Amino acid sequence: MTAEQVEALIRNGVPMAEDIDLRIERMDEQGALARVPFQPRLVRPGGTLSGPTIMALADAAMYAVVLGRLGKVEMAVTSNLNINFLARPKPVDLLAEARILKLGRRQAVCEVSLYSQGAEEDLVAHVTGTYALPLVD
């Protein structure tokens, strides 16, 4: 699937993706790049992007990389997500680079690095997660 196809599938199936203006920027053999444009309404008290926004982007990036590798497997679902918040995001777009660490018949184990636009070397969060895959006959 292309980045545009994956973005459309996610936006149609997960209405919250529209709320945060989720974008899938790139799909290739290395993985997926997803973005949430900065919006003041996503900021929590203390002036930083909310944790749920960061987690939603990470989860969507994992879903995107799974769709990119396997095609239209809409029933793939998150079965585990571990997140380490490492730094306060800047008030700019948040990006997520996702890749598959291991792909099996029943699950895909993924890794996501999240960073503020223009500060790729300073991780905002690091995520590992597992997607349960539907059984295919």
C-alpha positions as CSV (number, residue, x, y, z in Angstrom):
1,M,0.0,0.0,0.0
2,T,1.1,3.6,-0.7
3,A,1.4,6.3,2.0
4,E,-1.8,7.9,0.6
5,Q,-3.7,4.6,0.7
6,V,-2.6,3.8,4.3
7,E,-3.5,7.4,5.4
8,A,-7.0,7.1,3.8
9,L,-7.6,3.7,5.4
10,I,-6.6,4.9,8.8
11,R,-8.6,8.1,8.6
12,N,-11.7,6.2,7.4
13,G,-11.5,3.5,10.1
14,V,-10.3,5.6,13.0
15,P,-12.2,8.9,13.3
16,M,-9.7,10.2,15.9
17,A,-7.1,10.3,13.2
18,E,-9.0,13.2,11.7
19,D,-9.1,15.0,15.0
20,I,-5.3,15.1,15.3
21,D,-4.8,15.5,11.5
22,L,-2.7,12.3,11.3
23,R,-0.6,12.2,8.1
24,I,1.3,9.3,6.7
25,E,4.3,10.9,4.9
26,R,6.3,7.9,3.7
27,M,6.1,4.1,3.3
28,D,9.1,2.2,2.1
29,E,11.1,-0.9,2.8
30,Q,12.6,0.7,5.9
31,G,9.2,1.5,7.5
32,A,6.8,4.4,7.8
33,L,7.0,8.0,8.6
34,A,3.9,9.6,10.2
35,R,3.2,13.1,11.3
36,V,0.8,15.1,13.6
37,P,1.0,18.8,12.7
38,F,1.3,21.0,15.8
39,Q,-2.0,22.4,17.0
40,P,-2.4,24.4,20.2
41,R,-5.5,22.3,21.1
42,L,-3.2,19.2,21.5
43,V,-1.2,21.0,24.2
44,R,-1.7,20.0,27.8
45,P,-1.3,22.1,30.9
46,G,2.4,22.8,31.2
47,G,2.7,23.8,27.5
48,T,3.6,20.4,26.0
49,L,1.9,18.0,23.6
50,S,-0.3,15.6,25.5
51,G,0.7,12.1,26.2
52,P,-2.4,10.7,24.4
53,T,-1.4,12.6,21.3
54,I,2.1,11.1,21.3
55,M,0.8,7.6,22.0
56,A,-1.8,7.9,19.2
57,L,0.8,8.9,16.7
58,A,3.1,6.0,17.8
59,D,0.2,3.5,17.5
60,A,-0.9,4.9,14.1
61,A,2.7,4.7,12.8
62,M,2.9,1.0,13.9
63,Y,-0.4,0.3,12.2
64,A,0.8,2.1,9.0
65,V,4.0,0.0,8.9
66,V,2.0,-3.2,9.3
67,L,-0.4,-2.2,6.5
68,G,2.5,-1.2,4.3
69,R,4.1,-4.6,4.7
70,L,1.0,-6.8,4.7
71,G,-1.5,-4.9,2.7
72,K,-5.1,-4.2,3.8
73,V,-5.3,-6.1,7.1
74,E,-7.8,-3.8,8.8
75,M,-8.3,-6.3,11.6
76,A,-4.7,-6.1,12.8
77,V,-4.9,-4.7,16.3
78,T,-2.6,-3.4,19.0
79,S,-1.9,-6.0,21.6
80,N,0.9,-4.3,23.4
81,L,2.4,-0.8,23.5
82,N,5.3,0.3,25.7
83,I,6.3,3.9,25.7
84,N,9.2,5.8,27.2
85,F,8.8,9.6,27.3
86,L,12.3,11.0,26.9
87,A,12.0,14.7,26.3
88,R,9.5,17.5,26.1
89,P,8.3,17.9,22.5
90,K,8.9,21.3,20.9
91,P,5.8,23.3,19.7
92,V,6.3,22.1,16.1
93,D,5.0,19.0,14.2
94,L,5.7,15.7,15.8
95,L,7.1,12.9,13.6
96,A,7.2,9.1,14.2
97,E,9.5,6.7,12.4
98,A,8.2,3.1,12.6
99,R,9.7,-0.1,11.6
100,I,8.9,-3.8,12.0
101,L,11.4,-5.7,14.1
102,K,9.9,-9.1,13.6
103,L,7.0,-10.2,11.5
104,G,5.4,-13.6,12.2
105,R,2.2,-15.3,11.2
106,R,0.3,-14.1,14.3
107,Q,2.0,-10.9,15.3
108,A,4.3,-8.0,14.2
109,V,6.7,-6.5,16.7
110,C,7.4,-2.8,15.9
111,E,9.6,0.0,17.1
112,V,8.8,3.7,16.8
113,S,11.1,6.7,17.4
114,L,9.2,10.0,17.9
115,Y,10.8,13.4,17.5
116,S,10.0,17.1,17.0
117,Q,10.4,18.4,13.4
118,G,13.9,19.7,12.9
119,A,15.3,17.9,16.0
120,E,15.6,14.3,14.7
121,E,18.5,13.6,17.0
122,D,16.5,14.4,20.2
123,L,14.0,11.6,20.8
124,V,10.7,12.8,22.4
125,A,9.7,9.2,23.0
126,H,10.6,5.6,22.2
127,V,7.9,3.0,21.6
128,T,7.9,-0.8,21.2
129,G,4.7,-2.5,20.4
130,T,3.0,-5.6,19.1
131,Y,0.2,-5.9,16.6
132,A,-1.9,-9.1,16.6
133,L,-2.5,-10.2,13.1
134,P,-5.7,-11.8,11.8
135,L,-5.4,-15.4,10.8
136,V,-5.2,-15.8,7.1
137,D,-6.2,-19.1,5.5
